[in-house]
Amino acid sequence: MSTAESRPAVPIVPEGWTPKAGSDPVLRAQHGLIGAQVSRLDGPLKVRGEARFAAEYVMEGMVYAALRYSTIARGRITTLDTSAAEAAPGVVLVMTHRTAPRMQPPPLFLTAPKAAGGSSLPVMQDDSIHWNGEPVAVVLAETQEQADHAVSLIEVAYESATPRTFEEARAHPRTPDSLVGQPVEVLVGDAEAALADAPHSVDLTYRTPRHSHNAIEPHAVTLGWEGEELVVHDASQGVKLHAWTLAQVFGIDEDQVHLTSPYVGGGFGGKTLWSHHVLGAAASKLAGRPVRVTLSREGVYRLVGGRTQTEQRVAIGAGDDGRFRALIHTGLSAMTPYNALAEQFTFPARHVYATETLKTDQQVVDMDMLANSFMRAPGESVGTFALESAIDELAVALDLDPIELRIRNEPDRDPSSGLPFSARHLSEAWRAGAERFGWERRVAPGTRREGEWLIGMGCATATYPYHRFPGGSARIRLDQTGHVTVEVPASDMGMGTSTTQTIVTAERLGLPLERVTVAYGDSSFPGSMLAGGSGQTASIGGAVIAAQRALVEQLLALAGGESPLAGLTADEVGGRDEGLCELADPSRWDSYAQILQRAGREELTVVAAASEPDEVQAYSMHSTGAIFCEVAVNAVTGETRVHRVLGAYDCGRIINPKTAASQFRGGIIMGIGLALMEETGFDERSGRIMNPSLAEYHVPVHMDVPRIDVMWTDIPDPYAPAGARGIGEIGITGVAA
Amino acid sequence: MPIIVNGREAPVPADARVSLLDFLREHLELHGTKKGCNQGACGACTVLVDGERILSCLALAVQYDGREVTTVEGLANDGALHPLQQAFIDHDGFQCGYCTPGQICSAVGMAHEAARGVPSHVTGDLTATEIALDHDELRERMSGNLCRCGAHNGIVDAIAQVYAEAGA
């Protein structure tokens, strides 16, 4: 019995989205653009250093900000003397809770469709302190050097209360309202009883530390007020969300915030709305001048939440044949009362393996700390570490090959919701990957030795859900030369989105790549999009499908009786050779340019909204993959070196193999970091992050990264736009196990 | 004396606290050189001074009076991409592009060091006059340039194509 899943057990085929094979017209297009290796179109700008990031916009009369951070985790400010700072050379303004304008708290992520706040705490509105690192003052000065010096002259004293530790707080856990909108607990049968009765079982505890995104571009924003309008150059994973959220804070209309973010120097879930946006805009309002806030590396650690710590229990009971009779994944994570992300590490267990009984449940403990947040595959990253490690332990207990154990437990439908999978070819990925990796050469653990090094192989399942967020729209403008411009409020933090969408749009419309421009990263574009949840490609795809249909309908109406297309409907035509043709008889063709010219139109612009993402109501949709690695462990020092990694993925169709491979590799490398070196050091006594620098938080460097091989099934998902499920986050999953 | 940046003279800043990095970015508006950590840990700010790679965030601009600084903007020749810039595109040696200028400048300087026989931690023969940039040498020498998008394979392949064809 599924106590909490509200999804119907019998699939409902939604009206309008027609989830039949080939539902997205681009699935039948054969122009050869999808699947070809295309170098990213913004490459020349980036290698020349000409791509302009948020801290590189210059506004007339701009001043520089520096922030002072609290050094206690909980309590209140008792002394805040800003006189020396105000008297320092070049200082324009010192803002504290006493002088900051009254502002609404930023709407918290997931509480409204366009809410982007990482924390719902009010920003600098009173003397209370909620985390170690909370900003207590902002200095604006003519130069960054002057601001940095002046902020050091502020005298602050606190009345400090002892912050709650994980060990203390775990005595009083609470159940979160939901796990990113999904039920917290999922039960199928009595898993504890089945575990106790199973002939083979493992019951293990795993702990994972905090992690930080550490995008190489520190968070920055350059902004200014023009009357009541706020102009923002941001580093953002969701331009419409940031604009809307800032509008709520300042009590203005969302159209009064014009926010652009064409280039983002890495995101990984961290480039959302944090207090520097609010403080920058507030200080700019007070000073009457544009402001640039560039967080120092330490500042990023103080203001931008990362992945929280978890403690997880994974228990599996199996029969002699290895088939799961019980799968239990439960645990705790640290959180705050002011944020919405419990790190849903129990999600993979709900969807990945067939099991007779299932129990997943999570609780949280509230701590006095910076609000934790989304970091690449929140939940699935550390959740697959625990789940997949336990499965390996079970394979040892059963004396069974770990791949064979996984394939034996491959489900034929979603084990928690009972829904059919939209497409699932994980067993093919396992077999193809095992062959390519040379899995048959694997020997018993501890038996292959080269000098001091013990060398072994391992494997794990990777998994990440498909998302297509509601609210997407696209504007398409076709001009008389036959050039198409697509405008979507998307973000490209390096995933290759702009390149990929150029490819898909060209394929849809039957255009060469150079006839398509994809414009993005601008809040004035219609609709709403989020570069998160590995869902942006599908979200743009859904919007462009709708806009293309509107465009085709209008073109057919404009084409007139003399067109070879006369009398045809939008369903009967497709794009070919810079025009439209009848699908049944491609010789009936008319060019885009001719249609517009005959109609006397210089251009044609359409805006359309994507259909609701009903496909996820009807199907269980997940990207999956098989991870293989060869690792050497030094028998003397314990040092671990990764020799090679292969990821074999089943993510639907791969649109651009070149940029997709980089997305997979990037995820795998972050997974290597998660497994071997990454930890945000947190001092529980003071609630302070102790390694707020790239020197002390170790991310994988060149020498840590071996050659990483990636492959994919490339089987289109019939229910996803362009047949493509997400690829941005799955790479990190499974690697650590 | 002025600082010579990409062949052009620029007066040294009056404020002695200005780092070479901030001088390039804020005073000259040469934003190609990136600020990733401002404490010498990430390599995003790497530029070439008289042909040698340095971290411009750890350098004060006033120290570089009269010296020749080359930034990523100075690598392209009359608009044509430097071969390494093209190789980064061809091998997808970046995603977000933020560490890229530092990686490229660092690789140019690194190749000179190897050609001069400067050993690294993984060099076997410390007396060699010229060191072949095999996979380990190249990765070791580039490990001061962090990339968080995980473009390491592409970066190393791009550098190998330009500088280490024989040795890789």
Interface residues (C-beta under 8 A of the other chain):
Chain A: S39 R40 D42 G43 P44 L45 K46 V47 R48 G49 E50 A51 R52 F53 A55 E56 V58 T143 Q144 E145 H149 H213 N214 A215 I216 E217 P218 Y263 V264 G265 G266 G267 F268 T294 S296 R297 M493 G494 M495 G496 K658 T659 A661 S662 Q663 R665 G666 G667 I668 I669 M670 S693 L694 A695 V699 P700 V701 H702 M703 D704 V705 R707 I708 G731
Chain B: D15 R17 V18 D22 R25 E26 E29 L30 H31 G32 T33 K34 K35 G36 C37 N38 Q39 G40 A41 C42 A44 T71 V72 E73 A76 L81 Q85 Q86 F88 I89 D90 D92 F94 Q95 C96 G97 Y98 C99 T100 P101 I104 D136 L138 R139 E140 M142 S143 G144 N145 L146 C147 R148 C149 G150 A151 H152 N153 G154 I155 V156
